[in-house]
Amino acid sequence: MKFDTLLFDFDETLVSSKAAYYAAYKHALVAHLGDTVEDLFEDIWKRPQALKEFFKKQGRERAALIMESFEIYYYSQHHNLKTYPYIVEVLEKLRTAGISLGIVSLKPRRAGEKELDFCGLRHFFDVVIWGDDVEAPKPAPEGCFRALENLNGKHAIMCGDSVSDIEMGKAAGILTVAALWGEVDRELLLATIPDYECEHPEQLIELVLNY
């Protein structure tokens, strides 16, 4: 049996966006809380849960202002978005082989649509499901189900760099592959027991076409 459909996560699977997020979060926090937060930010950034807790401590109103500032600044950071090496070549080969391709991401549509165009990846994908397109985002399987319904995929696989990607694929009843080529928490991701592991994007060619 050969796969006929491959679903991807977006951030840190197809595109490295951490530099853009880093710059935008840092700008927003310093703008609202002053330079004293700059040194503190370095530590917070290394621990995602700490960033969430930090925002909770700010209170709803201040947190909303910080996030508004973040979103405005984020849209000026597209130069910090980078497609991972060989991703374009891999997508081209998969499309040539007749594989249906889709994206299921937590990213909001208004940001995702711009970034998809900025990175020149839109023409590869038959369907794109963003975080606000579904009522129940990852790790719930709704995004996968909607993508597969649009693609009429019978033998699909979900590729992503996060625990929620793997859990979503499993919940949707399809096979999963851990994307290990970015800045990923390997131990945490592999603890989800994905069906396959890929250290480099090129390995997807062998996996999908010669399964």
C-alpha positions as a Markdown table, in Angstrom:
| # | Residue | x | y | z |
|---|---|---|---|---|
| 1 | Met | 0.0 | 0.0 | 0.0 |
| 2 | Lys | 1.3 | 3.4 | -0.9 |
| 3 | Phe | 0.2 | 6.6 | 0.8 |
| 4 | Asp | -1.9 | 8.9 | -1.4 |
| 5 | Thr | -2.2 | 11.8 | 1.0 |
| 6 | Leu | 0.3 | 13.7 | 3.2 |
| 7 | Leu | -0.8 | 16.3 | 5.8 |
| 8 | Phe | 1.7 | 18.7 | 7.3 |
| 9 | Asp | 1.8 | 21.0 | 10.3 |
| 10 | Phe | 3.0 | 24.5 | 9.3 |
| 11 | Asp | 5.2 | 26.1 | 11.9 |
| 12 | Glu | 8.5 | 24.3 | 12.6 |
| 13 | Thr | 7.6 | 21.6 | 10.1 |
| 14 | Leu | 7.5 | 23.4 | 6.8 |
| 15 | Val | 8.7 | 26.8 | 8.0 |
| 16 | Ser | 11.0 | 27.9 | 10.8 |
| 17 | Ser | 9.1 | 30.8 | 12.4 |
| 18 | Lys | 10.7 | 30.9 | 15.8 |
| 19 | Ala | 12.9 | 34.0 | 15.0 |
| 20 | Ala | 9.8 | 35.9 | 13.9 |
| 21 | Tyr | 7.9 | 34.9 | 17.1 |
| 22 | Tyr | 10.9 | 35.7 | 19.2 |
| 23 | Ala | 11.3 | 39.2 | 17.8 |
| 24 | Ala | 7.6 | 40.0 | 18.1 |
| 25 | Tyr | 7.1 | 38.7 | 21.6 |
| 26 | Lys | 10.2 | 40.5 | 22.8 |
| 27 | His | 9.1 | 43.8 | 21.2 |
| 28 | Ala | 5.7 | 43.6 | 22.7 |
| 29 | Leu | 6.8 | 42.8 | 26.2 |
| 30 | Val | 9.5 | 45.5 | 26.3 |
| 31 | Ala | 7.0 | 48.1 | 24.7 |
| 32 | His | 4.5 | 47.5 | 27.5 |
| 33 | Leu | 6.6 | 46.5 | 30.5 |
| 34 | Gly | 9.9 | 48.3 | 29.9 |
| 35 | Asp | 13.5 | 47.4 | 29.4 |
| 36 | Thr | 13.7 | 45.6 | 32.7 |
| 37 | Val | 11.8 | 42.6 | 31.2 |
| 38 | Glu | 14.4 | 42.2 | 28.4 |
| 39 | Asp | 16.8 | 40.0 | 30.4 |
| 40 | Leu | 13.9 | 38.1 | 32.0 |
| 41 | Phe | 12.5 | 37.4 | 28.5 |
| 42 | Glu | 15.6 | 35.3 | 27.6 |
| 43 | Asp | 14.7 | 32.8 | 30.3 |
| 44 | Ile | 11.0 | 32.9 | 29.7 |
| 45 | Trp | 11.4 | 32.2 | 26.0 |
| 46 | Lys | 13.3 | 29.0 | 26.6 |
| 47 | Arg | 10.3 | 27.6 | 28.6 |
| 48 | Pro | 7.0 | 27.9 | 26.7 |
| 49 | Gln | 4.9 | 27.1 | 29.9 |
| 50 | Ala | 6.7 | 30.0 | 31.6 |
| 51 | Leu | 5.7 | 32.4 | 28.9 |
| 52 | Lys | 2.0 | 31.3 | 29.3 |
| 53 | Glu | 2.3 | 31.8 | 33.1 |
| 54 | Phe | 3.9 | 35.2 | 32.6 |
| 55 | Phe | 1.0 | 36.4 | 30.5 |
| 56 | Lys | -1.5 | 35.2 | 33.1 |
| 57 | Lys | 0.2 | 37.3 | 35.8 |
| 58 | Gln | -0.2 | 40.4 | 33.7 |
| 59 | Gly | -4.0 | 40.3 | 34.0 |
| 60 | Arg | -6.5 | 40.1 | 31.1 |
| 61 | Glu | -6.4 | 43.8 | 30.0 |
| 62 | Arg | -2.7 | 44.2 | 30.0 |
| 63 | Ala | -2.2 | 40.8 | 28.3 |
| 64 | Ala | -4.6 | 41.8 | 25.6 |
| 65 | Leu | -2.6 | 45.0 | 24.9 |
| 66 | Ile | 0.6 | 43.0 | 24.8 |
| 67 | Met | -0.8 | 40.5 | 22.3 |
| 68 | Glu | -2.2 | 43.3 | 20.2 |
| 69 | Ser | 1.3 | 44.8 | 20.0 |
| 70 | Phe | 2.7 | 41.4 | 19.3 |
| 71 | Glu | 0.4 | 40.8 | 16.3 |
| 72 | Ile | 1.1 | 44.2 | 14.8 |
| 73 | Tyr | 4.8 | 43.8 | 15.0 |
| 74 | Tyr | 4.7 | 40.2 | 13.9 |
| 75 | Tyr | 3.5 | 41.1 | 10.5 |
| 76 | Ser | 6.7 | 43.1 | 9.9 |
| 77 | Gln | 8.8 | 40.1 | 10.7 |
| 78 | His | 8.2 | 38.0 | 7.5 |
| 79 | His | 11.9 | 38.3 | 6.6 |
| 80 | Asn | 12.5 | 36.1 | 9.7 |
| 81 | Leu | 10.4 | 33.2 | 8.2 |
| 82 | Lys | 12.5 | 30.5 | 6.5 |
| 83 | Thr | 11.3 | 27.4 | 4.7 |
| 84 | Tyr | 13.4 | 24.5 | 6.0 |
| 85 | Pro | 16.1 | 23.2 | 3.6 |
| 86 | Tyr | 14.8 | 20.7 | 1.0 |
| 87 | Ile | 11.2 | 21.2 | 1.9 |
| 88 | Val | 10.4 | 22.8 | -1.5 |
| 89 | Glu | 12.2 | 20.0 | -3.4 |
| 90 | Val | 10.4 | 17.4 | -1.3 |
| 91 | Leu | 7.0 | 19.0 | -2.0 |
| 92 | Glu | 7.8 | 19.2 | -5.7 |
| 93 | Lys | 8.6 | 15.5 | -5.9 |
| 94 | Leu | 5.5 | 14.5 | -3.9 |
| 95 | Arg | 3.3 | 16.5 | -6.2 |
| 96 | Thr | 4.9 | 15.1 | -9.3 |
| 97 | Ala | 4.2 | 11.6 | -7.9 |
| 98 | Gly | 0.5 | 12.5 | -7.5 |
| 99 | Ile | 0.4 | 12.7 | -3.7 |
| 100 | Ser | -2.3 | 15.0 | -2.4 |
| 101 | Leu | -0.9 | 17.5 | 0.1 |
| 102 | Gly | -2.6 | 19.4 | 2.9 |
| 103 | Ile | -1.8 | 21.6 | 5.9 |
| 104 | Val | -3.4 | 21.4 | 9.3 |
| 105 | Ser | -2.1 | 24.1 | 11.6 |
| 106 | Leu | -3.0 | 25.9 | 14.8 |
| 107 | Lys | -1.9 | 29.2 | 13.3 |
| 108 | Pro | -4.8 | 31.8 | 12.8 |
| 109 | Arg | -5.9 | 32.1 | 9.2 |
| 110 | Arg | -5.1 | 35.8 | 8.8 |
| 111 | Ala | -1.4 | 35.1 | 9.7 |
| 112 | Gly | -1.2 | 31.7 | 8.0 |
| 113 | Glu | -2.5 | 32.9 | 4.6 |
| 114 | Lys | 0.0 | 35.7 | 4.4 |
| 115 | Glu | 2.9 | 33.4 | 5.4 |
| 116 | Leu | 1.9 | 30.7 | 3.0 |
| 117 | Asp | 2.2 | 33.2 | 0.2 |
| 118 | Phe | 5.3 | 34.9 | 1.6 |
| 119 | Cys | 7.1 | 31.5 | 1.7 |
| 120 | Gly | 5.9 | 30.6 | -1.8 |
| 121 | Leu | 4.3 | 27.3 | -0.8 |
| 122 | Arg | 0.6 | 27.8 | -1.6 |
| 123 | His | 0.6 | 26.1 | -5.0 |
| 124 | Phe | 1.8 | 22.8 | -3.5 |
| 125 | Phe | -1.3 | 22.3 | -1.3 |
| 126 | Asp | -4.8 | 21.2 | -2.2 |
| 127 | Val | -6.3 | 22.1 | 1.2 |
| 128 | Val | -5.2 | 24.2 | 4.2 |
| 129 | Ile | -7.0 | 24.1 | 7.5 |
| 130 | Trp | -6.0 | 26.8 | 10.0 |
| 131 | Gly | -6.6 | 26.9 | 13.7 |
| 132 | Asp | -9.7 | 29.1 | 13.6 |
| 133 | Asp | -11.2 | 27.1 | 10.8 |
| 134 | Val | -12.3 | 24.4 | 13.3 |
| 135 | Glu | -14.3 | 24.4 | 16.5 |
| 136 | Ala | -11.9 | 21.9 | 18.1 |
| 137 | Pro | -8.3 | 22.5 | 17.2 |
| 138 | Lys | -5.3 | 20.1 | 17.7 |
| 139 | Pro | -5.0 | 17.7 | 19.3 |
| 140 | Ala | -8.6 | 17.0 | 18.4 |
| 141 | Pro | -8.9 | 15.3 | 15.0 |
| 142 | Glu | -11.4 | 17.8 | 13.4 |
| 143 | Gly | -8.7 | 19.5 | 11.3 |
| 144 | Cys | -7.5 | 16.1 | 10.0 |
| 145 | Phe | -11.0 | 15.0 | 9.2 |
| 146 | Arg | -11.8 | 18.2 | 7.3 |
| 147 | Ala | -8.6 | 18.0 | 5.3 |
| 148 | Leu | -9.1 | 14.3 | 4.4 |
| 149 | Glu | -12.7 | 14.9 | 3.4 |
| 150 | Asn | -11.5 | 17.6 | 1.0 |
| 151 | Leu | -8.7 | 15.5 | -0.4 |
| 152 | Asn | -10.6 | 12.2 | -0.6 |
| 153 | Gly | -7.6 | 10.6 | 1.0 |
| 154 | Lys | -7.7 | 6.9 | 1.7 |
| 155 | His | -4.2 | 6.2 | 2.8 |
| 156 | Ala | -3.0 | 9.3 | 4.7 |
| 157 | Ile | -0.2 | 10.2 | 7.0 |
| 158 | Met | 0.3 | 13.2 | 9.3 |
| 159 | Cys | 3.7 | 14.9 | 9.6 |
| 160 | Gly | 4.5 | 17.3 | 12.4 |
| 161 | Asp | 6.9 | 18.5 | 15.0 |
| 162 | Ser | 4.7 | 18.7 | 18.1 |
| 163 | Val | 2.9 | 16.4 | 20.5 |
| 164 | Ser | -0.4 | 17.8 | 19.3 |
| 165 | Asp | 0.3 | 16.9 | 15.7 |
| 166 | Ile | 1.0 | 13.3 | 16.5 |
| 167 | Glu | -2.0 | 13.1 | 18.9 |
| 168 | Met | -4.3 | 14.6 | 16.3 |
| 169 | Gly | -3.1 | 12.1 | 13.6 |
| 170 | Lys | -3.7 | 9.2 | 16.0 |
| 171 | Ala | -7.1 | 10.5 | 17.0 |
| 172 | Ala | -8.0 | 10.7 | 13.3 |
| 173 | Gly | -7.0 | 7.1 | 12.8 |
| 174 | Ile | -4.1 | 7.8 | 10.4 |
| 175 | Leu | -0.4 | 7.0 | 10.6 |
| 176 | Thr | 2.0 | 9.7 | 11.9 |
| 177 | Val | 5.5 | 10.8 | 11.3 |
| 178 | Ala | 7.6 | 12.9 | 13.7 |
| 179 | Ala | 9.4 | 15.8 | 11.9 |
| 180 | Leu | 12.8 | 15.9 | 13.7 |
| 181 | Trp | 14.6 | 18.4 | 11.5 |
| 182 | Gly | 13.8 | 21.6 | 13.3 |
| 183 | Glu | 14.2 | 22.9 | 16.9 |
| 184 | Val | 12.1 | 20.2 | 18.4 |
| 185 | Asp | 11.8 | 18.7 | 21.8 |
| 186 | Arg | 12.8 | 15.2 | 20.6 |
| 187 | Glu | 12.2 | 13.4 | 23.9 |
| 188 | Leu | 8.8 | 14.8 | 24.3 |
| 189 | Leu | 7.8 | 14.2 | 20.7 |
| 190 | Leu | 9.0 | 10.7 | 20.5 |
| 191 | Ala | 7.3 | 9.9 | 23.8 |
| 192 | Thr | 4.0 | 10.1 | 21.8 |
| 193 | Ile | 5.2 | 7.0 | 19.9 |
| 194 | Pro | 4.8 | 8.2 | 16.3 |
| 195 | Asp | 4.6 | 5.5 | 13.6 |
| 196 | Tyr | 7.7 | 6.9 | 11.8 |
| 197 | Glu | 10.5 | 9.3 | 12.5 |
| 198 | Cys | 12.2 | 11.5 | 9.9 |
| 199 | Glu | 15.5 | 13.3 | 10.7 |
| 200 | His | 15.5 | 15.1 | 7.3 |
| 201 | Pro | 12.6 | 16.2 | 5.0 |
| 202 | Glu | 14.1 | 14.1 | 2.2 |
| 203 | Gln | 13.2 | 10.9 | 4.1 |
| 204 | Leu | 9.6 | 11.7 | 3.4 |
| 205 | Ile | 10.1 | 10.7 | -0.2 |
| 206 | Glu | 11.2 | 7.2 | 0.7 |
| 207 | Leu | 8.6 | 6.8 | 3.3 |
| 208 | Val | 5.6 | 8.1 | 1.3 |
| 209 | Leu | 6.4 | 6.7 | -2.2 |
| 210 | Asn | 8.0 | 3.4 | -1.2 |
| 211 | Tyr | 6.0 | 2.4 | 1.8 |
